[in-house]
Amino acid sequence: MGDAKGGAVSLLDEYRHGGIAHDARGSGLHARSGTVTAKPTVVVVGAGAGGDAVAWGLRKQGFQGSILLIGAESERPYNRPYLSKQLLRQEITTEKTFLRPAQEYERRNIQLLLNRRVVRAHGSDRQLELQSGGRIPWDVLVLATGSEPRWLPDAPRRANVFTLRSLHDGLALQTAVAGAGRVMVVGAGFIGMEVAASARQLGKEVLAVEVAPIPMGRALGEEMGQIYARLHRSRGVDLRTGVSVSRWIESDDRVRAVELSDGTREEVDLILIGIGVSPRVALAEDLGLSLGEGGVRVDEALRAAPDVFCIGDIAAHQHPVYGRPLRVEHWQVAQRQGTGVATSVAGQPEPYREIPWFWSDQYDVNLQYLGNSRDFDETITRGNTEAEKFSIFYRKDGVIQAVLSINDARTGRFSRDLISRRTVVDGRILADPDSDLKGLAASA
């Protein structure tokens, strides 16, 4: 690899735009005050929605230092939610998935370094080591490394067995689904159920198996899990709960059939494994950052250590509204956190207070979830669950912790301030579809 400093300079020279001068030993941000003492280099590891938002946000905030955005994939930042929905159904082209035109990064003087994997982080000299060789120095580091899909330990690695995380995965799955008659989904979480819905919309036969008694129960609870089970079964999905794969039957580099724990044998054309993800925290471990809640512990400003920030799937954020760590695995949250970090780096670090929000489209049903319901003691339903237009409020001691809305985005939107201000609201008002939540939020 050669001299660390020499390697870093030559690598940065290769990807520098506009001739911004850089000192590999630059001073960066002052550890306590957050004030800029020179034009620092901000290095963002992870070119997803969160990393893109950091880079773009810094330029919008008037940041004049160098910005290097490093991605392990060969594609520039793209809209990941499209993969299980519009892209899979071939409703949009690959080009439509990208967040910005390629030339926009050069125009904003954002150095986009793709198809490069960071394998080690060295805190003592503030350098990152690349798998391809060379080192990159940083003054401010943002880890936006995301997650990787989990794999069933006994599942064979075959040509028709997929996970879905990257654009490459999405295009491969798109081609496979187009040529399939029967699609099998293992795991009834968000990704699995979105793919199941898209495959049904394409006219495919779909078998979905889930070891838990209900789909999406870990994220949404028993009541919503039952509603989603009914939703998918009514659209023709063969949903088997409390069931797992006991045997994979293979030939010619493909899984041709499976035997399930309920004793049935099922022929399949392709299989998607959607059993969740594991946050990528190896670089955080290299730096000795504190781990917890399945990710990296960060303070209210998303800072893990002086001049080191973490966002997205890996960030266990000490949320100033909830007073406890929250870690949310969703594209929208990573993007908003990236904007928050950009504000802190370009100015003074400040608490990131935005309430977590995510969404999912399955068939003609739009789900939106605002807040965090890990700790609640009652639920209140507003609207008609049978008509698939309603919201569920999750409360603790009368305070709204979260709102889950089905085809009812208006209720969630008007609840944001009620959650942020920890307002105690009469349950009868929340349950009444005719009550004025907008007015109530305005007066809170």
N, C-alpha and C positions, 0 to 999 in steps of 0.2 A: 504493500500500500504506500510505502514511502513516508516522507515527513508529513505529519498531521497537518501542520499549518500550510505547507506548500500544496498538499492535496486539496485543502479547503479553498485556497485562493484560486487555483486553476479551475475547479469545478464551478465556483461562483462566477468566474470570468466568462465561462462558457454560456451561462444562462442570464448574464446581467443585461438589462435594457437601460439605455439612457445614460450610462456611464456614472451611476451613483457611486461615489467613493465608499469603500468599506474597509474597516479595520477588523481583522479576525478576533482581536482582543477588545472590541468596542465596549464602551461603558454601559450602554443600554439604559434601562430604567433604574432609578434609585430604589433600592429595596424597600425603603420605608415610605418615602414621600410620594412615589409614583411619578415624579417629575422627570421630564426628558432632559438628560445632561449632554446628549449628542444625538446624531441621527442614527438610531439603532437599527439593527436588522431583526425583523420579526420573522421567525420560521414557523410555519404551520404544517404539522404532519397530519395528513388526511385531507384529500381533495374531494370530500363530499359536500353536502349542503352546509354543514357547520363550518368547515374550513373555508369554503368559498365566501360565506358570510363574514368571516373574520377579515379576509383580505379586502373584500369590497367595502366593508364598513370602515376599515382603517382609512382608505382613500377618501371616502365620503366625509370622514371626520377631519380631513386635512393632514393626515399623517404623511411626513416627507421622507421617512426612512425607507430602507429596502424591505420588500415583502417577498418571501419565497414560499410558495405553496407546493408541497410535495405530495404526490399521489402514487400509490402502488399500482393502480390500474393504468391502462394506456389511454383511457378516455378522459377528457376534461369533465369538470363537475356536471352532474346530471340529476334529473328529478327521479329519485328512486321509487316513489309510490306508483309511477306509471308501469313499473315492471310487472306487477301482478294484475294489472287492470288494462288500461288502454293499449299498452305495447303488446301484451299477451294476446289481446283480441284483435291486433293489427288495425286498430283505429287511428293510430298515429305512426309516423315514421321514426326511425332512430334519431334523426336530426332534431325532431321536436322534443326529445327528452332532455337535451342539453340546456343548462341554465342560462348560458350566454354564448354569443358568437365567439369563436376562438380569438379573433383580432381584438376583442374588448380587453382581454388581459394584458396584451402588449400596450394597448392605448393607455391603460391605467397604470402601466409600469409595474405589473404584478408578474413576477417570475414564476411561471408554471412549469414545474419539473415533474413529468409524468413517467410511468413505468419504472419507477425507482422505489425500492423498499428500504425503509430505515430499519436496521437490525439491532442497533445498540444506541443508547443515549449515555453520554458521559457528562456528569454534572460538574466534575472538578474543573474541566477546561471548557465547558459549555460547547460541546461538539456532538454532532450526530454522525453515526457511521452507516454508510450505505452498503447494501448487499453487493452492489456492482463495483464497489471500491471507492475510495476517497471519503473525505469527511466534510461536513458542513457546519460552520460555527453559527451560534445564535446568541443574541442579546436578550430577546424575549422569545419564549417557546410556547406554542399552543398545541396541545395534543388533542386531535380530533380523529382518533384512530378507529372509532366505531366498533363494530362487532363482527364475528364470523359465525356462520350457521353451525349449529350442533349436528352431529351425525350419530345415528344409532350404532352402537358398538358392533352389532352383528349384521348390519346391513352391508351387502356387497357393493363395491365400487364398480358399477356397470354402466354401459352406454345409455341406458334408459332410466337411470336413477339420478335424480336431480336435487339440488338445493337451489334457493333463489336469494341472492344477495347483490350480485353485480350486474352490470349491463350485459356482460358476456353471458352470465347465467340466464338472464331474461331472454336474450336472442336465441340461445340454444333451446330453452323451454318453449318459446314461441313456435319454433320449427317442429319440435317434437309433438306438441299438442295438436298442431295443424294436421299432422299425419296419423293421429291416434284415434282409436274408437272408444277405448275405455281408459280413463285417467284415474289413478289412485293417489290420494293424498293421505300421508301419515302425519297426524298432528292437526288438531282443530283449533289452532290459534289464529291470529289475524292473517298471516301470510297464507296458511293452508286454506282458510275459508274464502279469502279473496280469490285465490287460484281456483278453488272449487266453483265459485260463482262464475268466474270468467269462462271456465271450461263448459259449464252448463249453458251459458249464453252463446257459446259457439256450437252448441248442439251435441256435446260429448256426453257419454255416460260417465258418471263420476261416483267413485266409491271413496268415502272418507272414514278413516278409523282414528279413534281417540281413546287413549287409555283411561282418561278421566270420565266421570259420569255425564258431563255436559261439555259442549264446546265453549271455548273462550272464557271458561269459568274463573281462571286465575286472575284475569284482567278485569272482568266485568261482574263477577258474582253469579250466584245460582239463578236468580230470577232472569237476568239477561241471557245467561247461558241457555236456559230453557226456551226463551223467545227465539234465539238464533238457531237452536236445533229445529224448532218448528218452521222457521223461515226457510232453511235449506231443504228440509224434507219436503216442504210444500212446493219447492221449485224442482224437485226430482233428484236431489242428491241422496244416495244410499249412505246415510250417516250411521255408523256403528260406534256407540260409546261403550266404555268399559271393556274395550277390545284392543289387543295388540297383535303384532305379527309374530308368529311362532316359528315360521320357516319360509325361506326365500327359495323359490324353485327357478333354477337358471339353466340357460343353454345359449351357446354362441354369443357370449359377452352381453347377454340381456337377462333380465328377470322376466320370466314368462308368466309366473303365477305366484301366489302367496298362500300359505296356510295361516289362518287366524286362530287366536286363542279360543274363539267360540266354536272351533271345530270345522269351519267352512274352508273350502278351497276356492280362490277367486283368480280368474284369468285377468291379466292387466297388460296394457300396452306401454305405459310409462308410470313412474312413481315419483312424486315430489315428497321429500322429507322436510317437514316444516315443524320442527319440535323446539323452536326457540334459537337463541343466539348466546354467544359468550363474549363479553366485552374484551377488547384487546388491550390489556394493561401491562404488557411486557416492558414497554419503554418507561412507564411509570415506575415499575419495579426497579429498573436500572437506576433511576434517579432517586430511589429511596423514598418515594412519595407514600403517604399514608393511604392504605386501602380499607374499604368498608362498603357495606351495602351492595356488594358485588362489583364495585368500581373503585374509583379514586376519590377520596374525600377532598372536597373543595369548599372554600369559605363562601360567604354570601356573594362575593364578587367573582366567583368561579375560579379563584386562585388556589393552586395546590401548594405553592412555594413561591418565594420571591422570584418574580419574572417568569413564572411557569403557571399556565392556565390549562384547564381541561374542560371540554364541552361534549355534549352529546351522550351517546350510550355509556361512555366510561365515567361520566361525572356524577358523583354522589353529592349533589348540591345542597349545602346548608341553607334551605330556603327561608328567607326572612319573614314570609307570611305564615308558613306552617311551623317554623321553629324547629324543624327536624330535617334530616337529609332526604332528598328525593332523587331517585335515578329513574329517568324515563327513556325508554328505547323507542323513540319516534323521530322521524325526519324533521318535522316542523319544530320540535323542541330544540334539536341541534342547531337548526338555522337561526332561531331567535337567540339562543345562547351565544352563537358566534357574533351576532350583532352587538350583544351586550359586552362581550369581551373586547371587541374593537373599540367601543366607547371608553372602557377602562384603560386600555393601553394608550389610546391617543390623548386621553385627558387624565382625570383622577379616577382611580378605581372606586366604584360605587356598587352598592348591593343590587343584584339582579333580582327584580321582584315579579317578573312576569309569571302569571299562573300557567302551568303546563296545559297544553291543548293538543289533541290529536284527533284524527278522523279516519274513517274507513268507508268505502263504497262497496256494497255487495248487492248485485242486481239493481233494483230501483230504490234501495234502502241506503240512506246516508246516516252514518253514525258520527256524532261529535261528542267528545269527552273533554270536559274542562275541570281541572283541579286534580286532587289526589284523594282517593277514598280508602286508603289503607287503614285509617282509624275512623270508624263511624259506629253509631249505636242505633240508627234508624234510617229507613228510606221512605220517601214520599213520592208517589207517582202523580204526575200531572198529564192528563190527556188519556187517549184510548189506546191501550196496548194491542188490542185486536185489530185496530185500523192501521197499525204500524205508524202512528204519529203521536209521540208522547215524549216526556222527559222524566227522569228519575233523579231526585235530589238525595244526596248522601249527607247526613247531618251527624254532628257530635255535640251534645249539650246544646242543641238548638242552632248551632253554627253550621252553615253549609260548607262541607269539605270538597264536594265535587258535584257536577251535574252531567248526566249522560243523556243525550238527546237523540232520538230516532226521528228523522224527517221533521225536525223541530229546532232548527238552528237558532231561531229567534229567542227561544227560552234560554239557551246556553249563553248567547251573546249578552242578554240583559242580566245575567247572573254573575258576570265577571266581577263587577264592583262589589257585589254582595259578598263574594268569596274573599276578595282582597281586603275588604274592610272588616272582615270577621263579624258581619252583622247577624244578630239574632232575629230570625224572621218567623212569624207565626206560621205553623205548618198548614193551617187552613188556607192561608193566602197562597202558599206555594202550590197546593193541590188544586186550586180553583183556576181552570184554564182562562177564565175571563178577568182575572186579577191583573193589575197593571204593574208588571215587574220592572218595566222601564222607569216608571215614575218612582217606584220604591227604591230602585238603585240610585236614581238621581238625588233622592232625599236622604240617602243613607249617610 
